[in-house]
């Protein structure tokens, strides 16, 4: 069973930008209602896509540097990184099917 990993400003470059596997980063905050709504969906995707996609969670309140450097303006924002580059940005809570449609084209 694969769960989303937790990343920080300190681990972002190593775990996301240098990853050989595509990484979907969930920029979230404890106070964000829609962030909590998509969390269970991301856990399901992490299990279903184990080995071909990593789901990473970054608490923006605790890690403002990465949020700013990645141009994240609203929460939740999901950035899909492939070879160190953002290939897809999803802003706002979306249903699982819509998320998978946007993710699958990059895997």
Rosetta blueprint (number, residue, H / E / L):
1 X L
2 X L
3 X L
4 X L
5 X E
6 X E
7 X E
8 X L
9 X L
10 X L
11 X L
12 X H
13 X H
14 X H
15 X H
16 X H
17 X H
18 X L
19 X L
20 X L
21 X L
22 X E
23 X E
24 X E
25 X E
26 X E
27 X E
28 X E
29 X L
30 X L
31 X L
32 X L
33 X H
34 X H
35 X H
36 X H
37 X H
38 X H
39 X H
40 X H
41 X H
42 X H
43 X H
44 X H
45 X H
46 X H
47 X H
48 X H
49 X L
50 X L
51 X L
52 X L
53 X E
54 X E
55 X E
56 X E
57 X E
58 X E
59 X E
60 X L
61 X L
62 X L
63 X L
64 X H
65 X H
66 X H
67 X H
68 X H
69 X H
70 X L
71 X L
72 X L
73 X L
74 X L
75 X L
76 X L
77 X E
78 X E
79 X E
80 X E
81 X E
82 X E
83 X L
84 X L
85 X E
86 X E
87 X E
88 X E
89 X E
90 X E
91 X E
92 X L
93 X L
94 X L
95 X L
96 X H
97 X H
98 X H
99 X H
100 X H
101 X H
102 X H
103 X H
104 X H
105 X L
106 X L
107 X L
